[in-house]
Amino acid sequence: MPGNTEGSPGVPYSFRAEHPPIEGSLDYLWDFDTTRIVSRTPTVEFSYSAIGWYGVSVTVRKDGNTLGTGFLLVNIRTAPPDIPMVFIPAGAYLRGSTRVSFNEQPLLQVRISTPFFMSVTEITQAQWEQVMGTSPAYHSGPSLPIESISWIDAVDFCNRLSIRSGLRPCYRIRGDTVECDWTANGFRLPTEAEWEYAARAGTTTDVYSGQIGNPYGGCLASDTLDPALDRIAWYCINSNLLPHPVGQKEPNAWGLYDMIGNVAEFVWDWDSGLPYGPADTLDPRGPANGYYRRVRGGNYLTGARDNRAASRQSSVAPTRRMLGVGLRLVRTAEQ
């Protein structure tokens, strides 16, 4: 049980001693600083009454002999931030576009078979700081979206928030290697397919407010403000090249704000650099490995080309912190 974890006072947490299979009966001697528990199973529950740092140790014994020990530091803090979420039903949508880039093709009917919840807005700096303690954002403000974070930072935030909310974390993080438990009920990043499904909210146009006049638009003096984008997004033509407080533009039909623009959002998938494959039609989760993680939605520094529901223009190395890139959370709906 290596590493650190955190939680809130009064919430029961499960602690598990992980070890290779051992034949016979084992005793687990747990020490929660002031409380000792002896268990015949590797899992126990314990809750803390006050905030603070606590040490947890476990000794695994068989027939009076010690087989191994483990230690964990637990940080018990105030309650986690409130993050409003909306229900996204299962369904199908037409993924991609033929208007701009080859990697947005071919158009595919994709089915999302499991409903999920998605945060109404991008995670704010205030919410981030309540979980992580400090904010790395270049532009500071409590209601501004968190940015200048890495993909690893984002999944770490998901796990920490899950633990403090009494949920089972989705990610196992070992250095730069991350595995996702898709059965867990904790917070996670959306898959690329889930993200586009939620961003479209039943529409088939460039953005949920309609078609963009010039889908190749950039940030030059010759590029003009697009009416469809101006209604829903902060992008380089109307943002003054700055992020804005979340939730100021029009939401989509599912009540999601800033799915396009403001800051771009990390998703789970690796970037293969290739178009969609014919098998990417049922709950796709992207390639098994890669060098860069996908970023979706465009941001306040980019033009119309990037600020489309289908755009796949951006990807970032998992440990690189990127200006104008933040996150939005999802949770799989329990059925």
C-alpha positions in Angstrom: 0.0 0.0 0.0 2.6 2.6 -1.1 2.0 6.3 -1.6 -0.2 9.1 -0.1 -4.0 9.6 -0.2 -6.5 12.0 1.3 -10.1 12.3 2.4 -12.6 14.1 4.6 -13.6 13.8 8.3 -16.4 11.4 9.1 -16.3 9.5 5.9 -15.6 5.7 6.1 -12.7 4.7 3.8 -11.6 1.2 2.8 -8.0 0.3 3.2 -6.6 -2.8 1.5 -3.3 -4.6 2.0 -2.2 -5.8 -1.5 0.2 -8.8 -1.8 0.8 -11.8 -3.9 -1.4 -14.9 -3.2 -0.5 -16.7 0.0 -1.9 -20.0 1.0 -3.3 -20.4 4.5 -4.9 -18.1 7.1 -3.4 -14.6 7.5 -3.7 -12.0 10.1 -3.6 -8.3 9.3 -2.5 -5.9 12.1 -3.7 -2.4 11.2 -2.4 0.7 13.1 -4.3 3.9 12.5 -2.1 6.0 14.9 -4.4 5.8 17.9 -6.6 2.8 16.9 -5.5 -0.8 16.2 -7.5 -3.3 14.3 -6.8 -7.0 13.8 -8.4 -8.5 10.7 -8.5 -11.9 9.0 -9.2 -10.2 5.6 -7.0 -7.8 3.7 -9.6 -5.0 3.7 -10.8 -2.9 6.6 -12.9 0.3 6.9 -11.9 3.3 9.1 -13.0 6.9 9.4 -11.3 9.9 10.9 -13.0 12.5 13.2 -10.7 15.4 12.6 -8.5 17.0 9.9 -4.8 16.4 9.9 -2.1 14.0 8.6 -2.3 10.4 9.8 -0.1 7.4 9.4 -1.5 4.0 8.6 0.5 0.8 8.8 -0.3 -2.8 8.3 1.6 -5.9 9.2 0.8 -9.2 7.5 1.4 -12.3 9.6 1.0 -16.0 9.3 1.4 -18.4 12.2 3.0 -15.6 14.3 5.6 -14.8 11.6 5.7 -11.4 9.9 5.5 -11.7 6.1 5.4 -8.1 5.2 4.5 -4.5 6.2 3.1 -1.5 4.5 2.7 2.2 5.3 0.5 5.0 4.0 0.1 8.7 4.8 -3.4 10.0 4.8 -4.3 13.7 4.6 -7.8 14.4 6.1 -9.0 17.7 4.9 -12.2 19.8 4.6 -15.0 18.7 2.3 -14.3 18.5 -1.4 -15.6 21.3 -3.7 -19.1 21.2 -5.2 -18.9 20.4 -8.9 -22.3 20.6 -10.6 -22.8 17.9 -13.1 -25.5 17.0 -15.7 -26.8 13.6 -16.9 -25.7 12.6 -20.4 -27.9 9.8 -21.7 -26.7 6.9 -23.7 -27.2 7.2 -27.4 -25.6 7.5 -30.8 -24.2 10.4 -32.9 -22.5 11.2 -36.2 -18.8 11.6 -35.3 -16.3 13.6 -37.2 -16.4 16.0 -40.1 -15.4 16.2 -43.8 -15.0 19.9 -43.8 -11.4 20.4 -42.6 -9.0 17.6 -41.7 -8.3 14.0 -42.8 -8.0 12.9 -39.1 -11.6 13.9 -38.5 -12.8 11.4 -41.0 -14.5 9.2 -42.0 -17.9 10.1 -40.6 -18.9 7.3 -38.3 -22.1 6.6 -36.4 -20.8 6.1 -32.9 -22.8 4.6 -30.0 -22.2 5.6 -26.4 -23.8 2.6 -24.5 -23.4 3.8 -21.0 -24.8 7.1 -19.6 -22.6 9.4 -17.7 -22.5 12.6 -15.8 -20.4 15.6 -17.0 -19.4 18.7 -15.2 -21.5 21.7 -16.2 -18.3 23.9 -16.7 -14.6 23.4 -17.0 -13.0 22.9 -13.6 -12.3 26.3 -12.1 -9.1 27.4 -10.3 -11.1 27.6 -7.0 -12.2 24.0 -7.4 -8.7 22.9 -8.3 -7.1 24.6 -5.3 -9.6 23.0 -2.9 -8.3 19.6 -4.0 -4.7 20.2 -5.0 -3.8 23.1 -2.6 -2.2 25.4 -5.2 -2.9 26.5 -8.8 -0.3 26.5 -11.6 -2.6 28.7 -13.8 -0.8 31.5 -15.7 -3.9 33.7 -15.6 -5.1 33.8 -12.0 -8.8 34.1 -10.8 -11.0 31.8 -8.8 -13.8 31.6 -11.4 -11.4 31.2 -14.4 -10.8 27.7 -15.7 -7.7 25.9 -14.4 -5.0 25.8 -17.1 -1.3 25.3 -17.5 -1.7 21.7 -16.1 -0.5 18.4 -17.5 -2.5 15.4 -18.4 -0.9 13.6 -15.4 -2.0 16.5 -13.2 -5.5 16.1 -14.5 -5.9 12.4 -13.7 -4.3 13.0 -10.3 -6.9 15.6 -9.6 -9.6 13.1 -10.6 -8.3 10.5 -8.2 -7.9 12.9 -5.3 -11.4 14.3 -5.8 -12.8 10.8 -6.0 -11.1 9.8 -2.7 -12.3 12.9 -0.9 -15.8 12.3 -2.2 -15.9 8.7 -0.9 -15.7 7.2 -4.5 -13.5 4.6 -6.0 -10.7 6.2 -8.0 -10.6 5.3 -11.7 -6.9 5.6 -12.2 -3.9 3.6 -11.2 -0.9 6.0 -11.6 2.6 4.7 -11.6 5.0 7.4 -12.7 4.0 8.3 -16.3 2.0 5.0 -16.7 -1.8 5.3 -16.1 -4.4 2.6 -16.2 -8.1 3.2 -16.0 -10.6 1.1 -14.2 -13.8 1.7 -16.2 -15.9 0.0 -13.6 -15.0 2.5 -10.9 -17.5 5.1 -9.8 -15.1 7.9 -9.3 -14.3 11.0 -11.4 -12.4 10.6 -14.7 -11.6 12.4 -18.0 -14.1 11.8 -20.8 -13.0 9.6 -23.7 -12.7 11.5 -27.0 -15.9 9.9 -28.2 -17.8 10.9 -25.0 -16.5 14.4 -25.2 -17.7 14.9 -28.8 -21.0 13.3 -28.1 -21.5 15.7 -25.2 -20.3 18.7 -27.1 -22.7 18.1 -30.0 -25.7 17.4 -27.8 -27.6 16.0 -30.7 -26.4 18.5 -33.4 -24.4 17.7 -36.6 -23.1 21.2 -37.3 -19.6 22.6 -36.7 -20.6 23.7 -33.2 -23.9 23.4 -31.3 -24.9 26.9 -32.3 -24.6 26.2 -36.1 -22.2 26.1 -38.9 -19.0 28.3 -38.9 -18.7 30.6 -41.9 -15.0 29.8 -42.4 -14.0 26.6 -40.6 -10.4 27.2 -41.6 -10.4 30.5 -39.7 -7.4 31.6 -37.7 -6.3 34.6 -35.6 -5.1 37.0 -38.3 -6.3 40.5 -38.7 -8.2 39.3 -41.8 -10.2 36.8 -39.7 -13.6 38.2 -38.6 -15.8 37.4 -35.7 -18.0 34.4 -36.5 -21.6 34.8 -35.2 -22.1 31.1 -34.3 -18.8 31.0 -32.3 -19.4 34.3 -30.6 -22.6 33.0 -29.0 -21.0 30.1 -27.3 -17.2 30.4 -27.2 -14.2 32.5 -26.1 -11.7 32.1 -28.9 -8.9 34.3 -30.3 -11.2 36.7 -32.1 -13.3 37.7 -29.1 -11.2 36.8 -26.0 -8.5 39.4 -26.1 -6.3 36.3 -25.8 -7.3 35.8 -22.2 -9.4 33.1 -20.4 -12.8 34.2 -19.1 -14.9 33.1 -16.1 -16.7 29.9 -16.8 -20.3 29.8 -17.8 -20.7 33.2 -19.5 -21.6 32.1 -23.0 -24.6 30.1 -24.1 -24.8 26.4 -23.1 -25.7 23.5 -25.4 -28.9 21.5 -25.2 -27.6 19.4 -22.3 -26.7 22.5 -20.2 -22.9 22.3 -20.8 -21.0 25.6 -21.0 -17.7 26.3 -22.7 -17.5 23.0 -24.5 -16.0 25.1 -27.3 -13.4 27.7 -26.5 -12.2 29.3 -23.2 -9.7 26.5 -22.4 -9.1 23.3 -24.3 -9.9 20.1 -22.4 -7.9 16.9 -21.9 -9.5 13.6 -22.8 -8.4 10.0 -22.1 -7.3 9.0 -25.5 -3.9 8.7 -26.9 -3.3 10.4 -30.3 -2.6 7.9 -33.0 -2.1 10.6 -35.7 -4.5 8.6 -37.9 -8.1 9.0 -39.0 -10.8 7.0 -37.3 -10.9 3.3 -37.9 -13.9 1.2 -38.9 -14.0 -0.4 -35.4 -14.3 2.9 -33.6 -18.1 2.7 -33.4 -19.0 1.4 -30.0 -17.7 3.1 -26.9 -14.2 3.7 -28.5 -11.4 4.6 -26.0 -8.6 5.2 -28.5 -5.3 3.5 -29.1 -3.8 1.3 -26.3 -0.6 3.5 -26.2 1.1 6.5 -27.7 3.2 9.5 -27.1 0.6 12.3 -26.8 -2.8 12.6 -25.2 -5.7 14.2 -27.1 -7.0 17.7 -26.3 -10.4 18.8 -27.5 -12.5 21.9 -27.8 -10.2 24.8 -28.8 -9.4 27.7 -26.5 -9.0 31.4 -26.1 -5.7 31.4 -28.1 -7.0 29.5 -31.2 -9.2 30.2 -34.2 -12.3 28.7 -35.7 -10.4 25.7 -37.1 -9.7 24.4 -33.6 -12.9 25.6 -32.1 -15.2 23.0 -33.7 -16.9 19.9 -32.1 -15.0 17.6 -34.6 -11.6 19.3 -34.3 -8.7 17.0 -33.4 -5.9 19.5 -34.0 -4.2 19.3 -30.6 -2.4 16.7 -28.5 0.1 17.1 -25.7 2.7 14.9 -24.0 1.2 13.6 -20.8 3.7 15.4 -18.5 3.8 18.7 -20.3 1.9 21.6 -18.8 0.2 23.6 -21.5 -1.1 27.2 -21.5 -4.8 27.2 -22.3 -5.4 23.6 -21.5 -7.6 22.4 -18.6 -10.2 19.7 -17.9 -13.8 18.8 -17.5 -14.9 15.8 -15.4 -17.2 12.9 -16.0 -18.5 10.0 -13.9 -20.0 6.8 -15.2 -23.7 6.7 -14.2 -24.5 3.7 -12.0 -27.0 1.4 -13.6 
